[in-house]
Amino acid sequence: MSSGFQAQSNGNGTPILHPRAKRALEQSSLLNNGQQQQASNSQGLQPGDQNPSPAPVPAPPSGTSTPVPSNAPPSLVATSSARKALRAQQRRRLFPTVDYEARVSHFDPQSEHRDFRGFFILFWIGLAIMVITTMLRNMKETGAPLQLRQRQLFIENIYELAASDLAMTASTALSLPLHMLYARSGGWLQWRKGGIWIQSAYQAAWLLYWVDWPFLRSWTWTAQVFFTLHLLALFMKMHSYAFYNGHLSETRRRLNELDDPQKKGVSRSAAIKYPNSAGRLHELAPDPESPSVEKSESTLMELQQLREDLAVELTSPLGHVTYAQNLTIANYIDFLCCPTLCYELEYPRNERINFLELFYKTLAVFGCIFLLTIVSEEFVMPTLDEAALRLQYISALSDGALILAETVSRLLFPFMLIFLLVFLVIFEYVLGAFAELTRFADRHFYDDWWNSTDWLSFSREWNIPVHNFFRRHVYSAFSRSKGISRPVATALTFLISALAHELVMGCITKKLRGYGAVAMMLQMPIVMVQRSKWVRGRTLLNNVLFWCSMILGLSMMCALYVLV
C-alpha cells in the first residue's frame, strides 16, 4: 500500500482507501509528538528510549537546522519539532495549497469593490490608439497626419464671440444694483411687491435678446453652441442670485419689523426657509405650546423663536456671512466663477489652489476638444455626407428608411465616444478647473449615472448642478403652487429642460424640428413603465435598456436633425 493512503476495513473485510490526513490533523499529531517528547525530557529520557539511561551524545548537525540541547525548555522543543515536521511536509507536497472561501467577483452586483480607475486609464489608452491609427491612415492616404477640416469653424467669429460673451456676462450684473434697491426700498420696490416683477421682466428680455443674437450674427455652429451653453448657465445663475436674495430681503424686512411687534401690519407667521436642492420651500413650524406656560409668556417665547428663525435664515450655514453683506461686486463675480448654479451666501473652500491640478485639468479640456474633433471628422462627418448624397437619388421610401437605419448604426460607436468625452470635458475638467481656481471645495458634479436604471435617476445623477437648480427653483416653485401636483410639477420641469435641449440642437443644426424635445418628454412614460412592479426590480435589464436607448437615441437624433 502506498504511504500516501491509509487502509481501513468497512466491516466486511474490504479495504477502503482514504487520502492522507489534512494539515490540521498533522498539526495535532505534531503537538502530540511534541508533548510526548516534553514528557520524555521531563523524565530524563530522549525520544525513542524505552528505559532510563544516561543521555546520549547529541547527533552531529545536519546542516539544515540547529540541534535542540537536551536541557532545552519544553516550548523550544515543541517549536523545533513543529518546524521540522512542516518542512518535511512541504518537501512531500507536489502542488501548493490553494485557499478557497466564499467570495464574489469584482463586477458582481454584490461586490463592494468600487475602484475601476484602471478602466479609466484603459479608456484613454484606447483613444490614443485610435488617434495614432487615424494619423497613420491619413499619412498613407493624404500625406498629412490630420485633416482638421473643422479648424476654420473654431477660429471664425472668435473675436466677436469673445466680445459678445463678455458683454453678456457683464449684463447679468445689473441684478446687483437692482437688489440693493429692493433691499433699501420701503415702498412698491420691495421684492414681494414690484421687485419680483421687475426682475422677471428683465430676465425675460435678457434671455430673448441673447438667444437671438448668434442667429442674427450668423455664427458658426461651434461658436453658437458655446455661446448658448454659457448663456443658459448665466441665466440660471442670475435667476438663482436674484430670487434667493429677494427672499432674504423679505426675511430681513420681517426681522426688522419685529423690533416693534405691536405695530399694525407686522406679520407673525412662521419663518420661510428657502429650499435647498433636496427639498421644497417650507415654513418653520413653531414648537407646540406647553400647557403650563401662560399665554403672555408663550407669546413672548414664540416671538423670540421667530426672531431666531429669521436671523438663522439670513446667515450662511458656515456662519461667516449675513445678508446684506453679500451684496458686493466681488461676491457676485465670485459666484459667476464658482462651478455651481445655486446661489448661497457662502461656500466651503479649500485652503489653497493646486496649480499643478489646475494645469492638468486645463490641458485636459483642450485634449478632449481635440479628440472630439478627430472623432467627428473621421467617423461622423463622412457617414453623414455619404448618407446625404445617397438620399438625393432614392426612388422609394423604403430606400430612404434603409439608408437612415444604416447611418444610425454607423454612428452608434462614434456617438458613444462623443457622449463620454462631452461628459468628461464639462463635468470633470471644465468644472474641476473652475473649482480649483475658486478653491470651491464641493466637487460633487455628478454621481454614478452609468448605473442608472431609468431616465429619472439619470437626470438626477448625470448633471448635479443643473439638477440642483431645477429642484430648487423650478420644481419647488411649481410644487408649492396651488392646484399643481407633484407629477405635474415633474412634467413641467422636464418640459423646460426639453426646450433648453431643443435650443442647443437648433444651434448645432440650424434647424428647429422638435425631435429632441419630443424624445425627452417620452422619457416620462418610459420611467412609469420601468418603475412598474413587473420591471422595477430588474436592475441589470433596466441598466442595459438605459445604455441602449442612450446610445441609439444620440445617433438617431443626429441622423434625423441632419438628414431629415
Summary of the structure (lengths in Angstrom):
residues: 564
radius of gyration: 37.4
end to end distance: 84.9
largest distance: 118.3
contacts: 1452
relative contact order: 0.06
helix: 63%
strand: 3%
